[in-house]
Amino acid sequence: MRATPLTVLSPIPWWWALWIRFSWPFARRIPLVAAPLRRLSFIHFARWALLPGRRRLLFLTSFDGSDIQYIEAFVRVVPGRINGLYKGARGFPGPRRFGPVQQYIVDHNHEPDHFWTAYPEASTTMVAQALALAELYAASEARLDGAQDAEAFAREWRRLLTAAQELL
């Protein structure tokens, strides 16, 4: 499936910019905050940035599927995280109901003329699994190379495949 881009630019008051500047460094380090976002396997890329000057919150993302599916997943899975980012944004309706959130995004969306993605056919989950698999194989490589006979190699190979099965 081809990746779909979305760019949302939200005006925020000065006090909300301070909140974001203060809370983001902590939120990024707390697994409870980041883990549900990382499990949304259809996301290719997601980035929030605080723009200075006229104070805007910029959200850039690319994902598999339609805008509607993407917004619905965020509303269902991570409403608290959405609130933590957008509660202070001007005109944000709150994260609990799909329709008003969808309208807010439509109103603040900026269609890109073009966008680039490093792995257009792979979501962040797929890339993370590939990296984990590469690490697992690298850790097993010496044991596989050092196997004394076919039976020892088979034993190590089965151990590797068992450890890797959820990554394949």
Contacts in CASP RR format, 6 or more apart in sequence:
PFRMAT RR
TARGET T0000
AUTHOR 0000-0000-0000
METHOD contacts of the structure
MODEL  1
MRATPLTVLSPIPWWWALWIRFSWPFARRIPLVAAPLRRLSFIHFARWAL
LPGRRRLLFLTSFDGSDIQYIEAFVRVVPGRINGLYKGARGFPGPRRFGP
VQQYIVDHNHEPDHFWTAYPEASTTMVAQALALAELYAASEARLDGAQDA
EAFAREWRRLLTAAQELL
1 64 0 8 1.000
1 65 0 8 1.000
1 121 0 8 1.000
2 120 0 8 1.000
3 44 0 8 1.000
3 62 0 8 1.000
3 63 0 8 1.000
3 64 0 8 1.000
3 117 0 8 1.000
3 120 0 8 1.000
4 62 0 8 1.000
4 63 0 8 1.000
4 64 0 8 1.000
4 65 0 8 1.000
4 66 0 8 1.000
4 67 0 8 1.000
4 70 0 8 1.000
5 60 0 8 1.000
5 61 0 8 1.000
5 62 0 8 1.000
5 112 0 8 1.000
5 115 0 8 1.000
6 59 0 8 1.000
6 60 0 8 1.000
6 61 0 8 1.000
6 62 0 8 1.000
6 63 0 8 1.000
6 67 0 8 1.000
6 70 0 8 1.000
6 105 0 8 1.000
6 109 0 8 1.000
7 58 0 8 1.000
7 59 0 8 1.000
7 60 0 8 1.000
7 61 0 8 1.000
7 109 0 8 1.000
7 110 0 8 1.000
7 111 0 8 1.000
7 112 0 8 1.000
8 58 0 8 1.000
8 59 0 8 1.000
8 105 0 8 1.000
8 108 0 8 1.000
8 109 0 8 1.000
8 110 0 8 1.000
9 51 0 8 1.000
9 56 0 8 1.000
9 57 0 8 1.000
9 58 0 8 1.000
9 59 0 8 1.000
9 108 0 8 1.000
9 110 0 8 1.000
10 56 0 8 1.000
10 57 0 8 1.000
10 58 0 8 1.000
10 59 0 8 1.000
10 86 0 8 1.000
10 89 0 8 1.000
10 90 0 8 1.000
10 92 0 8 1.000
10 108 0 8 1.000
11 54 0 8 1.000
11 55 0 8 1.000
11 56 0 8 1.000
11 89 0 8 1.000
11 90 0 8 1.000
12 20 0 8 1.000
12 55 0 8 1.000
12 56 0 8 1.000
12 57 0 8 1.000
12 88 0 8 1.000
12 89 0 8 1.000
12 90 0 8 1.000
13 55 0 8 1.000
13 88 0 8 1.000
13 90 0 8 1.000
14 55 0 8 1.000
16 55 0 8 1.000
16 87 0 8 1.000
16 88 0 8 1.000
16 89 0 8 1.000
17 50 0 8 1.000
17 55 0 8 1.000
19 88 0 8 1.000
20 50 0 8 1.000
20 57 0 8 1.000
20 85 0 8 1.000
21 50 0 8 1.000
23 84 0 8 1.000
24 48 0 8 1.000
24 50 0 8 1.000
27 33 0 8 1.000
27 34 0 8 1.000
28 34 0 8 1.000
33 81 0 8 1.000
36 77 0 8 1.000
36 78 0 8 1.000
36 81 0 8 1.000
37 43 0 8 1.000
37 46 0 8 1.000
37 78 0 8 1.000
37 81 0 8 1.000
38 124 0 8 1.000
38 125 0 8 1.000
38 128 0 8 1.000
39 77 0 8 1.000
39 125 0 8 1.000
40 73 0 8 1.000
40 74 0 8 1.000
40 77 0 8 1.000
40 78 0 8 1.000
40 125 0 8 1.000
41 123 0 8 1.000
41 124 0 8 1.000
41 125 0 8 1.000
41 126 0 8 1.000
42 63 0 8 1.000
42 64 0 8 1.000
42 65 0 8 1.000
42 69 0 8 1.000
42 70 0 8 1.000
42 73 0 8 1.000
42 123 0 8 1.000
43 61 0 8 1.000
43 62 0 8 1.000
43 63 0 8 1.000
43 123 0 8 1.000
43 124 0 8 1.000
43 125 0 8 1.000
44 61 0 8 1.000
44 62 0 8 1.000
44 63 0 8 1.000
44 64 0 8 1.000
44 117 0 8 1.000
44 119 0 8 1.000
44 120 0 8 1.000
44 122 0 8 1.000
44 123 0 8 1.000
44 124 0 8 1.000
45 60 0 8 1.000
45 61 0 8 1.000
45 62 0 8 1.000
45 117 0 8 1.000
45 124 0 8 1.000
46 59 0 8 1.000
46 60 0 8 1.000
46 61 0 8 1.000
46 124 0 8 1.000
47 59 0 8 1.000
47 60 0 8 1.000
47 61 0 8 1.000
48 57 0 8 1.000
48 58 0 8 1.000
48 59 0 8 1.000
48 85 0 8 1.000
49 57 0 8 1.000
49 58 0 8 1.000
49 60 0 8 1.000
50 56 0 8 1.000
50 57 0 8 1.000
50 58 0 8 1.000
51 57 0 8 1.000
51 58 0 8 1.000
57 85 0 8 1.000
57 86 0 8 1.000
57 89 0 8 1.000
61 70 0 8 1.000
62 115 0 8 1.000
62 117 0 8 1.000
63 70 0 8 1.000
63 123 0 8 1.000
64 123 0 8 1.000
67 102 0 8 1.000
67 105 0 8 1.000
68 102 0 8 1.000
71 98 0 8 1.000
71 101 0 8 1.000
71 102 0 8 1.000
71 105 0 8 1.000
72 98 0 8 1.000
74 82 0 8 1.000
74 95 0 8 1.000
74 101 0 8 1.000
75 82 0 8 1.000
75 95 0 8 1.000
75 96 0 8 1.000
75 97 0 8 1.000
75 98 0 8 1.000
75 101 0 8 1.000
79 95 0 8 1.000
79 96 0 8 1.000
80 95 0 8 1.000
82 94 0 8 1.000
82 95 0 8 1.000
82 101 0 8 1.000
83 94 0 8 1.000
83 95 0 8 1.000
86 92 0 8 1.000
86 94 0 8 1.000
86 95 0 8 1.000
87 94 0 8 1.000
91 104 0 8 1.000
92 104 0 8 1.000
93 100 0 8 1.000
93 101 0 8 1.000
93 103 0 8 1.000
93 104 0 8 1.000
94 100 0 8 1.000
94 101 0 8 1.000
95 101 0 8 1.000
119 126 0 8 1.000
119 127 0 8 1.000
122 130 0 8 1.000
129 167 0 8 1.000
130 167 0 8 1.000
132 167 0 8 1.000
133 164 0 8 1.000
133 167 0 8 1.000
133 168 0 8 1.000
136 160 0 8 1.000
136 163 0 8 1.000
136 164 0 8 1.000
136 167 0 8 1.000
137 160 0 8 1.000
137 164 0 8 1.000
140 156 0 8 1.000
140 159 0 8 1.000
140 160 0 8 1.000
140 163 0 8 1.000
143 156 0 8 1.000
144 153 0 8 1.000
144 156 0 8 1.000
144 157 0 8 1.000
144 160 0 8 1.000
146 152 0 8 1.000
147 153 0 8 1.000
147 155 0 8 1.000
147 156 0 8 1.000
END
